Amino acid sequence: MGLVEAAPEPAPAQPEGARRPLADQQAASPQEQLADQLAAPPREQPAPEAEVQQVAPGEEFHRIIDNPFIPTEVEPLSTFSIDVDTASYAIVRRFLEQNTLPPRDAVRIEEMINYFRYDYPEPKGDEPFSVNIEVARCPWSADHRLARIGLKGKDIDLHRRPPANLVFLIDVSGSMDHPNKLPLVKDALKMLVDRLGENDRVGIVVYAGRAGIALPSTHGDRRGEILSAIDQLQPGGSTNGGEGIQQAYNMAVAHFLKGGTNRVILCTDGDFNVGITDKNALEKLIQEKAQSGVFLSVFGFGQGNLKDARMEALADKGNGNYAYIDSPLEARKALVEQMGGTLVTIAKDVKIQVRFDPKAVEAFRLIGYENRLMPHQDFRDDTKDAGEIGAGHTVTALYEIIPTAAARGEIAAVARAAAEAPRGRGLMMVSLRYKAPDGDVAREIAYPGLDDGRDYARASADFKFAAAVASFGMLLRDSPYRGGATFDGVLELAGASLSQKPDPSGYRRQFLDLVRKAKALASR
């Protein structure tokens, strides 16, 4: 693959603080990166809470510092919470479709990867999810290995899913008065309502200058009443998000369905400017309410006023997911195609801890998940909150691995004699810990991560595509760890994946269009 090319010229001027030019300096060599890491011990605790950065008038994103390479002789463990959020990909798409390179802090690589569904094996028996591990040569750094850890939530028959108790919490403040905000919210909710039945319940709480009940909790088969309440929603006033959240949770708890799905669905541009404005107080409220068994999904809408950082934090604290909806197509994806994952949680507090073998791995780097890192001791501390996985959801994590010199020889030998040594060289042990959605007792499972020496050309189609998305994210972030990644290399890798498997939804081909657009913008 032609993965190395001349660095593109800097991108056109962006709003102050939005981003720095792509590839404006040569990335450090792997040896220099590793030397820097050996000079000082890596962080064993999550970084302090990231600063919120305003990159354009009214839009805010958490500042992200790329995870570094960590030498295994200093620390062989890596611990993090899973993340099923997908908002970053849709936000990046919105910027690119407006002929603007996205702010680097809008690019959360794990969310871009997890936007796409991958064909991991179905779980066996009563297991809530399956675990799939694959290792191949890293496409942007030929001397490195790339390990992919994939989780697949058990699919459910939507006609036999547990009943749902839903409360739509809808922002009708003045900032929502835009075609891609409240009107799109109403269209999105109608899509979901059309798929509810008599055993489901739906309520609507609105908030602006004050919070109020637009629809008491109503059986899902009374569509006329529900749709009429949605149609009557009108924007106006300032935002008292805290009061609205309290009313929404009160309604959900009052109609709690034991053994069912109990969820508040917040639809907003994130502009909470009246009421509980203190970020920590608002997150504490959400976390306390989540302990009642009512989870939270957050759907962000619009631009120019998007408080991405706040919405992501609320979803994390509310045991839920965060998605960004910028079109009717995206609304259908989030609320119809992924309805099972949105409505049915199959495992909560899902944590991953990877132990790398220092004899095989010189250093490793987790790609993305910067705001999901956990102290290693929290892995078995079942009081510590972590991410949830819904029915049918897939979750993917990538590690870039620098093999030891001895391991490189063994990996090459295994690749040459694959028939005699099909299991490969052990690189790591992947442990997962999780609880049932309504349980307090955690279960732990472990899987070995083996390297059979394969080149990325022999990797699975899903491996190639996830690697392509990661490469794209590193380019957009101008990551110092992007190695030899180029836009042409991303197109080639994703194209090879598409040649191996169909793309019935068209989402992966849309990805290729976005890469081409980003390449053109970066070369101006």
MITITOR-732563 format. One record per residue (C-alpha): residue in one letter; x, y, z. Coordinates in pm, whole numbers, plus 50000, padded with zeros to 5 digits. Each point is the difference from the previous one (the first is absolute). Layout:
<recs>
REC  code      x      y      z
REC     A      X      Y      Z
...
</recs>
This chain:
<recs>
REC  code      x      y      z
REC     M  50000  50000  50000
REC     G  50121  50348  49927
REC     L  49968  50116  50359
REC     V  50276  50263  50001
REC     E  49978  50316  49794
REC     A  50115  50360  50017
REC     A  49835  50197  50278
REC     P  49709  50213  49874
REC     E  50009  50377  50019
REC     P  49839  50155  50309
REC     A  49623  50031  50001
REC     P  49832  50338  49960
REC     A  49961  50223  50301
REC     Q  49746  49882  50253
REC     P  49845  50175  50301
REC     E  50256  50064  50270
REC     G  50054  49687  50208
REC     A  49818  49780  49752
REC     R  50292  49790  49881
REC     R  50358  50011  49881
REC     P  50097  49920  49639
REC     L  50020  49633  49905
REC     A  50351  49857  49989
REC     D  50162  50338  50066
REC     Q  50301  49822  50140
REC     Q  50158  49659  49958
REC     A  49866  49747  50250
REC     A  50258  49863  50242
REC     S  50143  49662  49911
REC     P  49878  49699  50200
REC     Q  50343  49982  50165
REC     E  49981  50368  50103
REC     Q  49645  49954  50128
REC     L  50101  49699  50207
REC     A  50310  50177  50131
REC     D  49781  50287  50117
REC     Q  49775  49755  50182
REC     L  50294  49822  50166
REC     A  50131  50333  50125
REC     A  49700  50043  50230
REC     P  49757  49746  50146
REC     P  49660  49989  49827
REC     R  49694  50116  50182
REC     E  49841  49723  50205
REC     Q  49691  50204  50077
REC     P  49763  50167  49755
REC     A  50105  50348  49906
REC     P  49829  50282  50190
REC     E  49665  50097  49857
REC     A  50060  50146  49656
REC     E  49957  50369  49947
REC     V  49694  50102  49802
REC     Q  50109  50185  49688
REC     Q  49781  50238  49802
REC     V  50112  49951  49640
REC     A  49733  50208  49830
REC     P  49740  50246  50127
REC     G  49769  49803  50229
REC     E  50151  49652  49938
REC     E  50199  49821  50268
REC     F  50204  49679  50004
REC     H  50217  49834  50262
REC     R  50369  50040  49931
REC     I  50156  49661  49920
REC     I  50367  49903  50024
REC     D  50084  49687  49802
REC     N  50087  49695  50207
REC     P  50379  49945  49993
REC     F  50204  49685  49949
REC     I  50053  49832  50337
REC     P  50306  49776  50050
REC     T  49900  49666  50152
REC     E  50308  49994  50223
REC     V  49846  50300  50178
REC     E  49632  49901  49977
REC     P  49863  49685  49831
REC     L  49632  50077  50078
REC     S  49743  50206  49813
REC     T  49653  50057  50153
REC     F  49701  50184  49856
REC     S  49622  50009  49982
REC     I  49821  49913  49677
REC     D  49826  50277  49806
REC     V  49704  49960  49764
REC     D  49966  50371  49920
REC     T  50009  50087  49629
REC     A  49948  50377  50000
REC     S  50351  50094  49889
REC     Y  49970  49838  49657
REC     A  49679  50186  49915
REC     I  50149  50329  50125
REC     V  50312  49946  49786
REC     R  49777  49923  49702
REC     R  49805  50322  50054
REC     F  50318  50211  49995
REC     L  50134  49828  49689
REC     E  49671  50031  49814
REC     Q  50021  50373  50072
REC     N  50346  50005  49840
REC     T  50182  50051  50329
REC     L  50253  49777  50170
REC     P  49866  49906  50345
REC     P  50157  50132  50320
REC     R  50247  49740  50120
REC     D  49821  49965  50334
REC     A  49676  49914  49820
REC     V  50177  49686  49874
REC     R  49965  49717  50252
REC     I  50144  49703  49816
REC     E  49821  49729  50201
REC     E  49662  50158  49918
REC     M  50087  50017  49632
REC     I  50092  49632  49999
REC     N  49693  49901  50200
REC     Y  49767  50191  49769
REC     F  50021  49698  49769
REC     R  49862  49654  50063
REC     Y  50239  49705  49972
REC     D  49921  49636  49932
REC     Y  50138  49851  50318
REC     P  49872  49652  50099
REC     E  49675  49977  50191
REC     P  50032  49923  50373
REC     K  49959  49636  50100
REC     G  49737  49874  50240
REC     D  49901  50251  50267
REC     E  50306  50219  49953
REC     P  49898  50366  49950
REC     F  50279  50069  49751
REC     S  50277  49829  49807
REC     V  50369  50098  49995
REC     N  50210  49990  49684
REC     I  50374  50075  49984
REC     E  50200  50043  49679
REC     V  50362  50108  49948
REC     A  50174  50102  49677
REC     R  50274  50229  49875
REC     C  49928  50365  50069
REC     P  49925  50173  49666
REC     W  50149  50337  50096
REC     S  50313  49860  50170
REC     A  50136  49684  49839
REC     D  50216  49895  50298
REC     H  49703  50015  50238
REC     R  49706  49769  50059
REC     L  49637  50108  50028
REC     A  49770  49812  50238
REC     R  49623  50029  49975
REC     I  49770  49907  50288
REC     G  49637  49970  49889
REC     L  49688  49950  50213
REC     K  49661  49905  49855
REC     G  49683  50038  50206
REC     K  49741  49727  49969
REC     D  49736  50078  49737
REC     I  49640  49991  50111
REC     D  49672  49951  49820
REC     L  49848  50349  50014
REC     H  49653  49847  49993
REC     R  50084  49817  50323
REC     R  50206  50267  50172
REC     P  49917  50105  50357
REC     P  49739  50277  50030
REC     A  50138  50353  49999
REC     N  49922  50289  50234
REC     L  50130  50306  49816
REC     V  49995  50367  50091
REC     F  50102  50242  49726
REC     L  50163  50306  50157
REC     I  49989  50262  49727
REC     D  50177  50335  49989
REC     V  49756  50257  49860
REC     S  50209  50306  50084
REC     G  50059  50278  49752
REC     S  50332  49852  49891
REC     M  49809  49699  49858
REC     D  49816  50219  49747
REC     H  50182  49874  49691
REC     P  49909  49745  49728
REC     N  50273  49756  50111
REC     K  49900  50023  50366
REC     L  49642  49978  50132
REC     P  49835  49904  49665
REC     L  50256  49719  49963
REC     V  49940  49896  50363
REC     K  49630  49964  49925
REC     D  50065  49792  49687
REC     A  50242  49777  50192
REC     L  49757  49937  50284
REC     K  49722  49908  49759
REC     M  50226  49733  49849
REC     L  50045  49839  50341
REC     V  49636  50035  50106
REC     D  49890  49810  49687
REC     R  50182  49695  50138
REC     L  49854  49995  50350
REC     G  49712  49780  50114
REC     E  49726  49970  50259
REC     N  50235  49874  50270
REC     D  50227  50303  49963
REC     R  49950  50336  50168
REC     V  50098  50345  49869
REC     G  50005  50338  50174
REC     I  50129  50342  49890
REC     V  50154  50265  50223
REC     V  50106  50331  49847
REC     Y  50219  50272  50140
REC     A  50071  50360  49907
REC     G  49917  50295  50227
REC     R  49843  49736  50222
REC     A  49956  49625  49984
REC     G  49665  49839  49937
REC     I  49826  49678  49903
REC     A  49894  49999  49635
REC     L  49875  49641  50017
REC     P  49936  49791  50314
REC     S  50129  49643  49985
REC     T  49782  49838  49730
REC     H  49974  49647  49858
REC     G  50204  49966  49681
REC     D  49708  49885  49784
REC     R  49822  50335  50048
REC     R  50201  50146  49716
REC     G  49755  50276  49915
REC     E  50037  50161  50343
REC     I  50378  49961  49997
REC     L  50047  50137  49649
REC     S  49766  50291  50071
REC     A  50208  50095  50305
REC     I  50315  49988  49790
REC     D  49845  50216  49727
REC     Q  49904  50268  50251
REC     L  50358  50053  50122
REC     Q  50116  50356  49930
REC     P  50329  50176  50085
REC     G  50032  50305  50222
REC     G  50162  50122  50320
REC     S  50322  49931  50185
REC     T  50105  49662  50133
REC     N  49945  49847  50343
REC     G  50147  49660  49926
REC     G  50045  49896  50360
REC     E  49632  50038  50089
REC     G  49897  49813  49685
REC     I  50231  49711  50081
REC     Q  49854  49971  50348
REC     Q  49644  49984  49864
REC     A  50097  49745  49735
REC     Y  50157  49766  50253
REC     N  49705  50040  50235
REC     M  49763  49892  49722
REC     A  50220  49706  49902
REC     V  50030  49878  50361
REC     A  49624  50037  50056
REC     H  49931  49759  49713
REC     F  50304  49777  50051
REC     L  49973  49664  49821
REC     K  50176  49726  50192
REC     G  50182  49781  49752
REC     G  49938  50254  49725
REC     T  50187  50288  49842
REC     N  49982  50325  50199
REC     R  50165  50290  49824
REC     V  49997  50377  49964
REC     I  50081  50119  49648
REC     L  50140  50354  50006
REC     C  49984  50197  49673
REC     T  50187  50331  50009
REC     D  50278  50213  49860
REC     G  50144  49991  50352
REC     D  49941  50364  50087
REC     F  49907  49989  50370
REC     N  50020  50370  50083
REC     V  49746  50038  50283
REC     G  49949  49789  50315
REC     I  50269  49744  50088
REC     T  50288  50153  49809
REC     D  50279  49849  50211
REC     K  50139  49711  49797
REC     N  50090  49782  50298
REC     A  49662  50051  50168
REC     L  49816  49905  49683
REC     E  50210  49687  49952
REC     K  49948  49903  50365
REC     L  49624  50029  49950
REC     I  50014  49776  49691
REC     Q  50217  49741  50176
REC     E  49770  49986  50301
REC     K  49694  49950  49782
REC     A  50173  49725  49801
REC     Q  50034  49799  50321
REC     S  49622  49966  50000
REC     G  50030  49780  49692
REC     V  49894  50266  49751
REC     F  50269  50042  49734
REC     L  50062  50302  49777
REC     S  50050  50038  49626
REC     V  50109  50339  49868
REC     F  49942  50111  49642
REC     G  50168  50321  49892
REC     F  49861  50219  49724
REC     G  50110  50304  49804
REC     Q  50311  50213  49975
REC     G  50131  50335  50113
REC     N  49882  49935  50354
REC     L  50103  49636  50046
REC     K  50121  49918  50351
REC     D  50155  49667  49906
REC     A  50210  49974  50315
REC     R  49700  50040  50228
REC     M  49779  49754  49814
REC     E  50271  49734  49995
REC     A  50051  50041  50375
REC     L  49627  49972  50075
REC     A  49966  49678  49800
REC     D  50305  49853  50174
REC     K  49865  50081  50346
REC     G  49650  49880  49908
REC     N  50106  49647  49899
REC     G  49912  50071  49639
REC     N  50117  50091  49654
REC     Y  50054  50324  49810
REC     A  49933  50042  49628
REC     Y  49989  50307  49777
REC     I  49715  50026  49750
REC     D  50055  50230  49704
REC     S  49752  49858  49748
REC     P  49691  49778  49967
REC     L  50233  49722  49883
REC     E  50201  50022  50320
REC     A  49678  50009  50204
REC     R  49893  49675  49835
REC     K  50336  49841  50075
REC     A  49995  50096  50369
REC     L  49634  49940  50078
REC     V  49886  49733  49753
REC     E  50294  49796  49871
REC     Q  50164  49994  50344
REC     M  49677  49997  50197
REC     G  50095  49685  50191
REC     G  50327  50149  50120
REC     T  49837  50332  50085
REC     L  49716  49849  50200
REC     V  50140  49676  50144
REC     T  50313  49992  50215
REC     I  50142  49647  50026
REC     A  50305  50069  50221
REC     K  50109  50295  50211
REC     D  50324  50118  50160
REC     V  50201  49826  49728
REC     K  50374  50042  50060
REC     I  50297  49870  49804
REC     Q  50346  49933  50141
REC     V  50280  49884  49774
REC     R  50323  49851  50137
REC     F  50281  50006  49745
REC     D  50285  49747  50007
REC     P  50324  50201  50041
REC     K  50191  49719  49824
REC     A  49795  50058  49687
REC     V  49894  50365  50025
REC     E  50246  50285  50044
REC     A  49732  50271  50011
REC     F  49631  50045  49923
REC     R  49756  50283  49929
REC     L  49622  49998  50035
REC     I  49852  50192  49706
REC     G  49725  50227  50129
REC     Y  49805  49952  50325
REC     E  50201  50284  50157
REC     N  49707  50103  50219
REC     R  49915  49638  50090
REC     L  50330  49900  50164
REC     M  49970  49853  50349
REC     P  50245  49944  50287
REC     H  50101  49634  49989
REC     Q  49865  49933  50350
REC     D  49653  50111  49885
REC     F  49971  49700  49771
REC     R  49894  49775  50288
REC     D  49839  50275  50205
REC     D  49635  49934  49923
REC     T  49893  50335  50145
REC     K  50166  50177  49708
REC     D  49776  50087  49708
REC     A  50085  49905  49642
REC     G  49832  49980  49660
REC     E  49695  49804  49887
REC     I  49944  49787  49691
REC     G  49660  49965  49835
REC     A  49843  49721  49799
REC     G  50174  49961  49665
REC     H  50259  50268  50075
REC     T  50360  49942  49898
REC     V  50292  50157  50187
REC     T  50351  50011  49857
REC     A  50332  50098  50155
REC     L  50337  50013  49823
REC     Y  50348  49974  50147
REC     E  50315  50088  49807
REC     I  50275  49770  50124
REC     I  50378  50027  49971
REC     P  50130  49640  50019
REC     T  50327  49917  50172
REC     A  50288  49902  49773
REC     A  49965  49638  50108
REC     A  49626  50004  49938
REC     R  50048  50139  49649
REC     G  50202  49693  49909
REC     E  49744  49765  50153
REC     I  49709  50175  49828
REC     A  50177  49977  49665
REC     A  50070  49630  50059
REC     V  49637  49937  50090
REC     A  49889  50178  49683
REC     R  50230  49777  49791
REC     A  49880  49682  50169
REC     A  49637  50083  50063
REC     A  49890  49641  49937
REC     E  50230  49867  50272
REC     A  49927  50280  50250
REC     P  49647  50119  49931
REC     R  49945  50144  50347
REC     G  50271  50263  49970
REC     R  50215  50187  50251
REC     G  49837  50118  50321
REC     L  50003  50379  50032
REC     M  49744  50078  50267
REC     M  49718  49880  50223
REC     V  49672  50188  49963
REC     S  49775  49998  50309
REC     L  49645  50137  50007
REC     R  49783  50071  50301
REC     Y  49629  50081  49986
REC     K  49665  49983  50179
REC     A  49653  49904  49889
REC     P  49783  50309  49927
REC     D  49811  49960  50329
REC     G  50277  49833  50198
REC     D  50268  50106  50247
REC     V  50229  49695  49979
REC     A  50269  50020  49733
REC     R  50126  49712  49788
REC     E  50351  49984  49855
REC     I  50113  49817  49686
REC     A  50340  49985  49828
REC     Y  50123  49929  49647
REC     P  50356  49959  49867
REC     G  50118  50233  49725
REC     L  50210  49804  49750
REC     D  50198  50122  49700
REC     D  50021  49759  49706
REC     G  50227  50237  49808
REC     R  49752  50103  49734
REC     D  50049  50301  49779
REC     Y  49718  50253  49983
REC     A  49931  49877  49646
REC     R  49885  49670  50159
REC     A  49801  50168  50273
REC     S  49619  49987  50008
REC     A  49793  50263  49822
REC     D  49882  50143  50331
REC     F  50357  50023  50132
REC     K  50104  50195  49691
REC     F  49705  50234  50023
REC     A  50049  50074  50372
REC     A  50369  50066  49930
REC     A  49904  50235  49716
REC     V  49766  50197  50227
REC     A  50270  50022  50267
REC     S  50251  50124  49740
REC     F  49751  50263  49885
REC     G  49939  50113  50354
REC     M  50373  50036  50067
REC     L  50040  50208  49684
REC     L  49712  50228  50095
REC     R  50146  50039  50349
REC     D  50349  50053  49856
REC     S  50108  49738  50251
REC     P  50373  49967  50069
REC     Y  49941  49624  49982
REC     R  49861  49995  49646
REC     G  50323  49852  49864
REC     G  49979  49948  49623
REC     A  49622  50043  49980
REC     T  49870  50198  49703
REC     F  49658  50069  49858
REC     D  50086  49786  49696
REC     G  50101  49718  50233
REC     V  49668  50030  50184
REC     L  49811  49981  49669
REC     E  50200  49696  49893
REC     L  49951  49816  50329
REC     A  49627  50077  50020
REC     G  49959  49915  49634
REC     A  50165  49661  50056
REC     S  49753  49937  50281
REC     L  49703  50090  49780
REC     S  50123  49763  49731
REC     Q  49978  49713  50253
REC     K  49646  50054  50129
REC     P  49679  50180  49896
REC     D  49891  50336  50139
REC     P  49619  49984  49992
REC     S  49951  50309  50218
REC     G  50241  50214  49794
REC     Y  50163  50142  50313
REC     R  50345  49869  49912
REC     R  49988  50142  49648
REC     Q  49894  50331  50150
REC     F  50318  49978  50210
REC     L  50207  49987  49682
REC     D  49831  50319  49880
REC     L  50088  50174  50325
REC     V  50365  49892  49973
REC     R  50019  50142  49648
REC     K  49847  50326  50119
REC     A  50242  50025  50292
REC     K  50294  49934  49768
REC     A  49889  50281  49770
REC     L  49951  50242  50291
REC     A  50338  49912  50153
REC     S  50182  50058  49670
REC     R  49870  50355  49946
</recs>
